[in-house]
Amino acid sequence: MAISLETQYTKGFIDAEDWENIQPRVTEAHEILHSRRGAGNEFLGWLSLPTDYDRHEFERIRAAAQRIRETSDALIVIGIGGSYLGARAAVEFLKTSFYNSIEKTTPDIYFVGNSLSAFDIQETLRLCSGKRISINVISKSGTTVEPGIAFRIFRDHLIRMVGPEEARKRIYVTADRSKGVLKALADREGYESFVVPNNIGGRFSVLTAVGLLPIAVAGGDIDAIMAGAATAMEELHTPYLFQNPCYRYAASRHLLMQKGRSVELLVSGEPRCVQLGEWWKQLFAESEGKNGKGLFPTTAIFTTDLHSIGQFIQQGTPLLFETAVMFDRPANLLGVEFAADNFDSLNYLSGKTIHDVNRIALLSALLSHMDGGTPSLLLTVPAATEDHLGYLFYFFEKACAISAYMLGINPFNQPGVEGYKRNMFALLGRPGFEARRRDLERRMR
Ligand code: PA5
């Protein structure tokens, strides 16, 4: 089992009877998911994706990544929400947030189109100055405003730099198989294009070209990621809670919610998990946060945030529980040396790696938070490597679907996000949205 879940830090919140009582709900959610009879069942492509994917497209992704690595100093990844968070999470998890600053043989990766900040776009353009760039624009709908604006600007920049012919070879489109302006543009201009499968929603798409192309450009081993996800798919299949950490995680979340918790704080002792946390937040918030239900997902990095929100976690309003992600093996063996004069009185740490100290700090925090009345779940991941990342992606996707079905929610739609998009189209004057615009303007007066 690649990932283990420990629940001893929920003592006083979840007892043996709770586990027994929740099993039938979990079994029911498992059956809904695997019989493909549940709400949103047209979006279950992710469920068997680790073994059932387009091998030919996978080879094209690999080849395109190789070409981008050989011809570019930077890849501009344009997308928002599910069309960028997975790639960014993986790049930082595998290569850390220092990736762009360190010396390497792979291109820098700049993520744009994930906000409407003119400042960020301008600064990224400045970073591109004098660099050979390629662009990967990612949008399933092809109509999202944020990536749309960024693509216009960076495409123009690229054409100005290298001319239209060369630009054509440097633009890669990831979009719907046949619909939408982006796909139409790719076909017209001859851009190489990849598919966001119809049966996979944005936040479940990291193991498609959406995530895999940028990850491969950054030097991530996409075969190992898919292999890790395939292991998860095989191992996380049984409905029995005590044989399936993914379902025990979903069940624990459900039980803690029933016991009055409304916020889940995903914590890690490694800053390389910041963007994984962003991906996880979208996955759970957009999947579960409907019909007045769902846990509010948020994140923290320990020990950094123990010195800011730690006090609240332990003794503040009792609204949250923690899910801690801990690594078993160190990514680095840096340790604390012995000092002959013990000038700082830290010799009691000598011989320990910083990784060891970090683990102890995390466990100390969980114990202390439990004393304060805040329960925690502990997920242990063997190491920050591709195979375990693939496993983790699948683990959370499946836990999310099971959690939502246990709540009686369709995990695969996002009516709230669509609502904001429609309002924005109307207020910005997109043709076809005139009536909505009049209505919104009346409400704003
Ligand atoms: O998960 C989702 O469906 C959303 O977050 C979308 O990925 C996001 O809104 C971007 O949409 P699109 O890929 O159509 O540009």
Residues whose N, C-alpha, C, O or C-beta is under 5 A from the ligand:
A	BS01	PA5	I80 G81 G82 S83 I138 S139 K140 S141 G142 T144 G201 G202 R203
